[in-house]
Amino acid sequence: MQRNALLTQDELDFIQNMQHAPQFDVADATSSLLVNGGSQIKALLARLIAHEQVTIQAQFENQQMNFPLQLVEDEFHALHLQLGAPSIYEDGPMVRPWRLVLDEPLALEDDKGRAKALKVREISCQDVLVENCGTTKPPKRFSLWFKPRGHEPIALRATLERETEEGLAAYTLNQSNAQETEQLRQYILARHRRAHPELHR
């Protein structure tokens, strides 16, 4: 560069990067989607993510993680891919959701913060295994709060699948919205990170 130049090479590089940055291309939102491939691939991917559930799967040893993809629009109307917290699965005779086994059972609570007779023993992104400390049979359905220490309360809505030989009740979770699902996934991911630090280095 010449000695009397107004801008340094770093400043020129920065300006050129800004001119080619996807967030400034507001004419065609899908063109800001940074994906290796032609415009047809970008358009197909954008359509699929907008209307279907698209995930990225990662496999290590006997575990797999499925990261949900979603399109997020920024203030410049450019679309960006965003990864959500993964669903974690274990390989074995059959693939099943990774279950967090709690150190000690944790009582579910109602809307007023009162502990109920159901205590969570194990939980995954798709199901929960509870101990019924009440005198009646476990309910067919419940909508209660799971409040693990150090985490935001998580709303759990579940349907009874079966009772085990050990007297526990297995429930399938049916969260009512994406925020509840994402909150549970974030909690499971945080606990998975503690249980398997070697995978999260």
C-alpha positions as a Markdown table, in Angstrom:
| # | Residue | x | y | z |
|---|---|---|---|---|
| 1 | Met | 0.0 | 0.0 | 0.0 |
| 2 | Gln | 1.2 | 3.5 | -0.7 |
| 3 | Arg | 2.4 | 5.5 | 2.2 |
| 4 | Asn | -0.1 | 8.4 | 1.7 |
| 5 | Ala | -3.1 | 6.1 | 1.4 |
| 6 | Leu | -6.1 | 7.2 | 3.4 |
| 7 | Leu | -7.0 | 3.6 | 4.5 |
| 8 | Thr | -4.9 | 0.8 | 5.8 |
| 9 | Gln | -5.2 | -2.7 | 4.2 |
| 10 | Asp | -7.1 | -3.9 | 7.3 |
| 11 | Glu | -9.6 | -1.1 | 6.9 |
| 12 | Leu | -10.1 | -1.9 | 3.2 |
| 13 | Asp | -10.6 | -5.6 | 3.9 |
| 14 | Phe | -13.2 | -4.7 | 6.6 |
| 15 | Ile | -15.1 | -2.5 | 4.2 |
| 16 | Gln | -15.0 | -5.1 | 1.4 |
| 17 | Asn | -16.3 | -7.8 | 3.9 |
| 18 | Met | -19.1 | -5.5 | 5.0 |
| 19 | Gln | -20.2 | -5.0 | 1.3 |
| 20 | His | -20.4 | -8.7 | 0.8 |
| 21 | Ala | -21.9 | -9.5 | 4.2 |
| 22 | Pro | -25.3 | -11.4 | 3.8 |
| 23 | Gln | -27.2 | -9.1 | 6.2 |
| 24 | Phe | -27.0 | -6.2 | 3.7 |
| 25 | Asp | -28.7 | -8.1 | 0.9 |
| 26 | Val | -32.3 | -7.4 | 1.7 |
| 27 | Ala | -33.7 | -7.8 | -1.8 |
| 28 | Asp | -33.7 | -11.6 | -1.7 |
| 29 | Ala | -33.8 | -13.1 | 1.7 |
| 30 | Thr | -32.8 | -16.6 | 0.6 |
| 31 | Ser | -29.6 | -15.3 | -1.0 |
| 32 | Ser | -28.2 | -14.4 | 2.4 |
| 33 | Leu | -28.4 | -18.0 | 3.5 |
| 34 | Leu | -24.8 | -19.1 | 3.6 |
| 35 | Val | -24.9 | -22.6 | 2.2 |
| 36 | Asn | -22.4 | -24.2 | -0.2 |
| 37 | Gly | -24.5 | -25.1 | -3.3 |
| 38 | Gly | -26.4 | -23.4 | -6.0 |
| 39 | Ser | -29.4 | -21.1 | -5.7 |
| 40 | Gln | -31.8 | -24.1 | -6.3 |
| 41 | Ile | -30.2 | -25.9 | -3.3 |
| 42 | Lys | -30.6 | -22.8 | -1.1 |
| 43 | Ala | -34.2 | -22.3 | -2.1 |
| 44 | Leu | -35.0 | -26.0 | -1.5 |
| 45 | Leu | -33.3 | -25.9 | 1.9 |
| 46 | Ala | -35.1 | -22.7 | 2.9 |
| 47 | Arg | -38.5 | -24.2 | 1.9 |
| 48 | Leu | -37.9 | -27.5 | 3.8 |
| 49 | Ile | -36.8 | -25.7 | 6.9 |
| 50 | Ala | -39.7 | -23.3 | 6.7 |
| 51 | His | -42.3 | -26.1 | 6.4 |
| 52 | Glu | -40.7 | -29.3 | 7.7 |
| 53 | Gln | -38.5 | -30.4 | 10.6 |
| 54 | Val | -34.9 | -30.5 | 9.4 |
| 55 | Thr | -32.1 | -31.7 | 11.6 |
| 56 | Ile | -28.3 | -32.1 | 11.5 |
| 57 | Gln | -27.2 | -35.4 | 13.0 |
| 58 | Ala | -23.9 | -36.0 | 14.7 |
| 59 | Gln | -22.7 | -39.5 | 15.8 |
| 60 | Phe | -20.0 | -40.3 | 18.4 |
| 61 | Glu | -19.3 | -43.6 | 19.8 |
| 62 | Asn | -22.7 | -45.0 | 21.1 |
| 63 | Gln | -24.5 | -41.6 | 21.1 |
| 64 | Gln | -26.1 | -39.4 | 18.5 |
| 65 | Met | -27.3 | -35.8 | 18.6 |
| 66 | Asn | -30.0 | -34.4 | 16.3 |
| 67 | Phe | -29.8 | -30.6 | 16.1 |
| 68 | Pro | -33.0 | -28.9 | 14.8 |
| 69 | Leu | -32.5 | -26.2 | 12.2 |
| 70 | Gln | -34.7 | -23.2 | 11.9 |
| 71 | Leu | -34.7 | -20.1 | 9.8 |
| 72 | Val | -34.4 | -16.8 | 11.7 |
| 73 | Glu | -34.9 | -13.4 | 10.1 |
| 74 | Asp | -32.8 | -10.5 | 11.3 |
| 75 | Glu | -33.5 | -6.8 | 11.3 |
| 76 | Phe | -32.3 | -6.5 | 7.7 |
| 77 | His | -34.8 | -9.2 | 6.6 |
| 78 | Ala | -32.0 | -11.6 | 5.9 |
| 79 | Leu | -32.5 | -15.3 | 6.8 |
| 80 | His | -30.0 | -17.2 | 8.8 |
| 81 | Leu | -29.8 | -20.8 | 9.9 |
| 82 | Gln | -30.0 | -21.3 | 13.6 |
| 83 | Leu | -29.3 | -24.5 | 15.5 |
| 84 | Gly | -31.4 | -25.4 | 18.4 |
| 85 | Ala | -30.4 | -27.6 | 21.4 |
| 86 | Pro | -30.1 | -31.2 | 20.3 |
| 87 | Ser | -32.1 | -34.3 | 21.1 |
| 88 | Ile | -29.7 | -36.8 | 22.4 |
| 89 | Tyr | -30.0 | -40.6 | 21.7 |
| 90 | Glu | -28.2 | -43.7 | 22.8 |
| 91 | Asp | -27.4 | -46.6 | 20.4 |
| 92 | Gly | -28.0 | -50.1 | 21.5 |
| 93 | Pro | -30.3 | -53.0 | 20.6 |
| 94 | Met | -32.6 | -50.1 | 19.7 |
| 95 | Val | -32.0 | -46.3 | 19.5 |
| 96 | Arg | -33.6 | -44.5 | 22.4 |
| 97 | Pro | -33.5 | -41.0 | 23.9 |
| 98 | Trp | -30.7 | -40.4 | 26.3 |
| 99 | Arg | -32.1 | -40.4 | 29.8 |
| 100 | Leu | -30.8 | -38.3 | 32.6 |
| 101 | Val | -31.0 | -40.3 | 35.9 |
| 102 | Leu | -31.5 | -37.8 | 38.7 |
| 103 | Asp | -29.3 | -38.2 | 41.8 |
| 104 | Glu | -32.4 | -38.2 | 43.9 |
| 105 | Pro | -36.1 | -38.1 | 42.8 |
| 106 | Leu | -37.5 | -34.6 | 42.4 |
| 107 | Ala | -41.2 | -33.9 | 43.1 |
| 108 | Leu | -43.2 | -32.2 | 40.4 |
| 109 | Glu | -45.1 | -29.1 | 41.4 |
| 110 | Asp | -48.4 | -27.5 | 40.5 |
| 111 | Asp | -49.0 | -23.9 | 39.4 |
| 112 | Lys | -49.0 | -22.8 | 43.0 |
| 113 | Gly | -45.6 | -24.4 | 43.8 |
| 114 | Arg | -47.1 | -27.3 | 45.9 |
| 115 | Ala | -45.2 | -30.6 | 45.6 |
| 116 | Lys | -47.2 | -33.4 | 44.2 |
| 117 | Ala | -47.0 | -37.2 | 44.8 |
| 118 | Leu | -45.1 | -37.7 | 41.5 |
| 119 | Lys | -41.3 | -37.6 | 41.7 |
| 120 | Val | -39.1 | -37.6 | 38.6 |
| 121 | Arg | -36.5 | -40.4 | 38.6 |
| 122 | Glu | -35.4 | -40.2 | 34.9 |
| 123 | Ile | -36.1 | -37.7 | 32.1 |
| 124 | Ser | -35.3 | -37.3 | 28.4 |
| 125 | Cys | -36.5 | -35.0 | 25.7 |
| 126 | Gln | -39.3 | -37.4 | 25.0 |
| 127 | Asp | -40.3 | -39.2 | 28.1 |
| 128 | Val | -40.1 | -39.2 | 31.9 |
| 129 | Leu | -40.0 | -42.0 | 34.5 |
| 130 | Val | -41.7 | -41.0 | 37.8 |
| 131 | Glu | -42.1 | -42.5 | 41.2 |
| 132 | Asn | -45.7 | -42.3 | 42.5 |
| 133 | Cys | -45.6 | -41.6 | 46.2 |
| 134 | Gly | -49.4 | -41.2 | 46.5 |
| 135 | Thr | -52.0 | -43.7 | 47.6 |
| 136 | Thr | -53.9 | -43.7 | 44.3 |
| 137 | Lys | -52.8 | -44.9 | 40.9 |
| 138 | Pro | -50.7 | -42.6 | 38.8 |
| 139 | Pro | -52.8 | -40.2 | 36.7 |
| 140 | Lys | -53.4 | -40.9 | 33.0 |
| 141 | Arg | -52.2 | -37.3 | 32.2 |
| 142 | Phe | -50.5 | -34.5 | 34.1 |
| 143 | Ser | -49.5 | -30.9 | 33.5 |
| 144 | Leu | -47.0 | -30.0 | 36.2 |
| 145 | Trp | -43.7 | -28.1 | 36.8 |
| 146 | Phe | -40.3 | -29.7 | 36.9 |
| 147 | Lys | -38.0 | -27.4 | 38.9 |
| 148 | Pro | -34.4 | -28.6 | 39.0 |
| 149 | Arg | -32.1 | -26.6 | 41.1 |
| 150 | Gly | -30.1 | -24.0 | 39.2 |
| 151 | His | -32.4 | -24.1 | 36.2 |
| 152 | Glu | -35.6 | -22.3 | 35.1 |
| 153 | Pro | -38.8 | -24.2 | 35.9 |
| 154 | Ile | -39.9 | -26.4 | 33.0 |
| 155 | Ala | -43.5 | -27.2 | 32.2 |
| 156 | Leu | -44.1 | -30.9 | 31.6 |
| 157 | Arg | -47.2 | -32.2 | 30.0 |
| 158 | Ala | -47.3 | -36.0 | 29.8 |
| 159 | Thr | -49.5 | -39.0 | 29.1 |
| 160 | Leu | -49.1 | -42.3 | 30.9 |
| 161 | Glu | -47.7 | -45.1 | 28.8 |
| 162 | Arg | -47.2 | -47.9 | 31.3 |
| 163 | Glu | -46.4 | -48.9 | 34.8 |
| 164 | Thr | -43.2 | -50.8 | 35.3 |
| 165 | Glu | -42.6 | -53.9 | 37.5 |
| 166 | Glu | -40.7 | -51.7 | 40.0 |
| 167 | Gly | -43.9 | -49.7 | 40.5 |
| 168 | Leu | -42.7 | -46.7 | 38.5 |
| 169 | Ala | -44.8 | -44.9 | 35.9 |
| 170 | Ala | -43.5 | -44.2 | 32.4 |
| 171 | Tyr | -44.9 | -41.1 | 30.7 |
| 172 | Thr | -44.6 | -39.8 | 27.1 |
| 173 | Leu | -44.0 | -36.0 | 27.0 |
| 174 | Asn | -46.2 | -33.9 | 24.8 |
| 175 | Gln | -45.0 | -30.4 | 25.2 |
| 176 | Ser | -47.4 | -27.8 | 24.0 |
| 177 | Asn | -45.0 | -25.4 | 22.3 |
| 178 | Ala | -41.5 | -25.0 | 20.9 |
| 179 | Gln | -40.3 | -22.9 | 23.8 |
| 180 | Glu | -41.1 | -25.6 | 26.3 |
| 181 | Thr | -39.4 | -28.2 | 24.1 |
| 182 | Glu | -36.3 | -26.0 | 23.7 |
| 183 | Gln | -36.2 | -25.3 | 27.4 |
| 184 | Leu | -36.2 | -29.0 | 28.2 |
| 185 | Arg | -33.6 | -29.7 | 25.5 |
| 186 | Gln | -31.3 | -27.0 | 27.0 |
| 187 | Tyr | -31.6 | -28.6 | 30.4 |
| 188 | Ile | -30.9 | -32.1 | 29.1 |
| 189 | Leu | -27.9 | -30.8 | 27.1 |
| 190 | Ala | -26.5 | -29.0 | 30.2 |
| 191 | Arg | -26.7 | -32.2 | 32.2 |
| 192 | His | -25.3 | -34.3 | 29.4 |
| 193 | Arg | -22.4 | -31.9 | 29.2 |
| 194 | Arg | -21.7 | -32.6 | 32.9 |
| 195 | Ala | -22.1 | -36.4 | 32.5 |
| 196 | His | -20.0 | -36.6 | 29.4 |
| 197 | Pro | -17.5 | -33.7 | 29.4 |
| 198 | Glu | -15.2 | -35.5 | 26.9 |
| 199 | Leu | -17.9 | -35.0 | 24.2 |
| 200 | His | -18.3 | -31.3 | 24.8 |
| 201 | Arg | -14.7 | -30.2 | 25.0 |
